[in-house]
Amino acid sequence: MLDSSWTTDQIGPQHRRVVLVTGANSGIGFETARVLAARGATVVLAGRDQARLSTAVTRLRDAAPDAKAAPLTLDLASLASVRAAAAEFHHRWDRLDLLINNAGLMIPPYGRTSDGFESQFGVNHLGHFALTGLLLDRLLGTPGSRIVTVSSNGHRRGTIDFDDLHAERRYRPMAAYAQSKLANLLFTYELQDRLAANRATTIAVAAHPGAARTRLMRHSPWHFRFVVSGHTRMLFSWLIQDEEAGALPTLRAATDPATRGGEYYGPDGWKEFTGRHPVPVSSSPRSHDTGLRRRLWQESERLTGVHYEFAPVTGDALAES
């Protein structure tokens, strides 16, 4: 039975583990990287802004002087950048114990990625789908590796509109966000089934942070930004939590030896907004629709051009793909 009072004190030594965290220069991603580095992991901080990545590496080393950390330039809004980052990772590291698909956008004004995808669907789902597929050989070659994808409570409102995936006819920011977060879970569950069918020791799990004060909220309406501001920290502590608490579900999914493939972690508080402990939580019935999962997978392969190979391939083969 899983422990319902889990804390970061239960994270064991992470020496020799190589961890890649997307969106690691701030917020929940940085907090996740900080905790894992403090336990001895080699942490690769991936993000699109080189200056902010360098600052994050410095902050991490200031917090844990012996930390092993390295930046990796990655723009999830560009498939060319995703391929370049995967190729660089292959060149620099021969194993990948933990891939944390954390980066994301939330309700920005309408935009497109460099490949023409609606920005939230492109960054939150398709960029991570491509990155995971391109690094899958490193994961499969590392016994006991994990893929943790960060979703959201917002997935419960999500549907996958295959007739207008990129909101060309109508853009509703929250609907597009919910679609992308539902896609994160559909991806995780389908990936886990495919890993299990191929008898891989790698597992795919998901987590969500509840409501946390991070830069992700910067496009929210003014009244919500007021609620999440530091000035109202105590008044609304029951509704929103700090990034340290928001990172707990990801950290448990990433490190708990009892975690099993296909599980989903979130806060243990009211409606999973906040919580003292991360626990297994349920997701919407739609997220478990096998037909929807498979259709999204096929469409994601078509859009990204990344086709998963469930046997390790060489870095040279990756560069040629």
Buried (B, 14 or more C-beta within 10 A) or exposed (E): EEEEEBEBEEBEEBEEBBBBBBBBBBBBBBBBBBBBBBBBBBBBBBBBBEEBBEBBBEBBBEEBEEBBBBBBBBBBBBBEBBBBBBBBBBEEBEBBBBBBBBBBBBBBEBBBBEBEBBBBBBBBBBBBBBBBBBBBBBBBBBEEBBBBBBBBBBBBBBEBBEEEBBBEEEBEBBBBBBBBBBBBBBBBBBBBBBBBEEEBEBBBBBBBBBBBBBEBBEBBEEEBEEBBEEEBEEEBEEBBBBBBBBBBBBBBBBBBEEBEBBBBBBBBBEEBBBBEBBBBBEBBEBBBBEEBBBBBBEBBBEBBEBEBBBEEBEBEEBEEB
